[in-house]
């Protein structure tokens, strides 16, 4: 499909401004930080404050709680850390706990 880019640009040249047509490629940003505050908030709480997560003892629960609260209030953006913890816990549930 990459070879068709010049066709797309030719079709759009009368519609889009030149700076849009010829700008550098940009990535697609996923709003994970926002999701952790809204749509994924309950899931995050259920997993990161579960009995299993606490008993694993990998992380200081006081630190996890503070990170979560700071992220929820917008004080500090902990998107990467919370997303990583959430995925680690999901992985653990799927591949470690499930096989135990």
Secondary structure, 3 states (H helix, E strand, C coil): CHHHHHHHHHHHCCCCCHHHHCCCCCCCCCCHHHHHHCCCHHHHHHHHCCHHHHHHCCCCHHHHHHHHHHHHHCCCCCHHHHHHHHHHHHHHHHHHHCCC
